[in-house]
């Protein structure tokens, strides 16, 4: 393990070990302070966040984008402060921590017995949403986690999410897909964060007027198992309660090849995600490149500003 990896693991360990013990108002204030410091530094992540927001809010002035990125960093740190503290929250605190609109799409789907796939973008706090599903609804579910470096950090994330009642599979292709399909065929629930896939297997979609790639997994699982595919969007307001919406099911097209059906369904997911992100852009924690144009160094909007980080 490199020195940087050891430091990263130690910092996350300190977060889970220390922040969870803080009174909630203190944790909230600490998160906001860290967010504002990071925003003032205008490092690569903040500049990327602003570049992404420029597509979500076309025509926004530099001042508006700066306001959004500051709010976005505060939202991002709220996610981390909540996540560090979630293992110490009482069941009642978790149950009252989320208010969901159109929940019937999920409960009706589970009652049908064919399984449900929930697909979410990186909005607000998807870990809290997962803890709410297992606690308030009493529904266990399966998800996947990308392997992180160092391995000890990945183990921390897996243990954390399993402690919230989730079954966590490593993101290693076919083996994970097969297990997810079995859970769905048994009438289970699968939850996947699904707004970014830069691999060759990603499906190209139109996202805020430009091409991005999103994972094929949710659409493929729905096709192969008959499970209901539901987009979910989350957001914060000025209260301690996170808000959410379960969108109407994404239907499997009646005709076309598997690839064509997957493309249509993934585009429908992208459209639902775009609706939620456009309404609450500051809660979309996308500090990485997403659009294909940004993967071309010649078109990188940060190219001439690297020296300011």
Beta strands, then each sheet from edge to edge (+ up, - down):
strand 1: 98-101
strand 2: 116-120
strand 3: 141-145
strand 4: 166-170
strand 5: 189-193
strand 6: 203-207
strand 7: 210-214
strand 8: 228-235
strand 9: 242-250
sheet 1: 1+ 9+ 8- 2- 5- 3- 4-
sheet 2: 6+ 7-
end
